[in-house]
Amino acid sequence: MAPLEEHARLLRSRVTRPASPGSPGVWSVTCFYVRREGRGRGVAAALLEGAVSYAASQGARVVEGYPKDSEKRLAADELYYGWRGLFEGAGFEEVERRSPTRPIMRRTVG
């Protein structure tokens, strides 16, 4: 979780390159880690909401994420980006898609 311009690899990625590179006030959520015993208990949702709140407190206008989107059940090691339903549940909307399984999702916070 940091301002978009601090994520050099994101800015170069064909798939997850941000929807509006160079836009001021855009922060990115790039990954999650929840220990096995915490999975399925709402920890990822709380982490995402905490990240959004933190970004807003630091002056973010928009928070962007790049979750996995798949019809099949995903293995734990595929979920570190988050998953589409997690972001939708937190009020994010898809704004662009350059890959069948990786939407770019945004939430306006300020």
C-alpha angles and dihedrals in degrees: 000000000000142000110299095246089063091063102078094171092053091052090056099041119112092210105035101029103139120264092239110024112195094023110140118237097027116134126187132219104206109171148358134209120194119173115240094255091055097051119111092022101095095263095129091050090051091048091051093048090047091050091051091049092049093049091050091050089054094052102268116157096188134022118206130195136184106208131172117260117195139151090218127072109268125224117240092253090059094054101067089101089054123243132266095253091053091056094042090052089055093053100263121144129204111252102170142359127200096166130043091238105034118066121183107231130190140191124192111225106168 
